[in-house]
Amino acid sequence: MQVSIDQGATWSGSGTGITNSSSWWIESVDGTLYNGTQFGPTFRSADDGANWVDIGKSGARGFINHDDTLYTCQWYDAAVSWSVDQGTTWHPTATLVSSSPLWPMISHNGYLFVGAQGTGVRRIAHSDDTWSTMNSGLTSLVVYAFASIGDYLLLGGSAGVFRSMDDGQSWQPMGQTPLGQVYALHTVGSLVFVGLDGGGVQFSADSGATWAPINTGLTNMVVARLTNDDNYLYADTLGGGVHRLLLNDITTGLEEAPGVTT
């Protein structure tokens, strides 16, 4: 595990307590870090990654707070679990029938959404609910990412970007979808960014009507995750490391996207 305190300029090791090095997901939830490993348990850190505690749940691929409850989805088990004590104890949600490996989750408008690589989108409101299928309008059931702008819920997958204005009950393609699979989806204000399988990073300032690449400096065009802080957009690439771009370099001169409430 590596950490940076200078926005990625330098990195240092931070892995005390981690007993499995197959990390594939890290998330900060209410100030606590959760590190999911592919072939081992999940680890929790309350001191910015200096020390880690084993909290179980092998194959965890995501962590999110919804309805004052911590949720995680597991890739191999195709299951979602919840905890009210930061992962010290876990409880299963209802079984996701005929589900594929799970990856993205998002809390949006009172619902928890989870995506799968082959069976699309499921939704619940509370931990004891039965999962509902939300695939109307999707042309592919391979889902890799969620994001939101106001009341709009966005989805990225093998068929590009889709948008829902009714909490997942129906989906529409989002404008002129970029070519290629969308692995990462991220919003900053009214801007939408996508990380593509071979196409690097593209963004839209007009609700997906047009897209523009921002790939200068990228050494690998397969972008798995996108995130930002107050100054930079960060792109995590498969095989090319982490790259960053000043947000001001992207947003200068852009107007608010029409029809989008943030």
Secondary structure, 3 states (H helix, E strand, C coil): CEECCCCCCCCEECCECCCCCCEEEEEEECCEEEEEECCCCEEEECCCCCECEEEECCCEEEEEEECCEEEEEECCCCEEEEECCCCCCCEECCCCCCCCCEEEEEEECCEEEEEEECCEEEEECCCCCCCEECCCCCCCCEEEEEEEECCEEEEEECCEEEEECCCCCCCEECCCCCCCCEEEEEEECCEEEEEEECCEEEEECCCCCCCEECCCCCCCCEEEEEEECCCEEEEEECCCEEEEEEHHHHHCCCCCCCCCCC
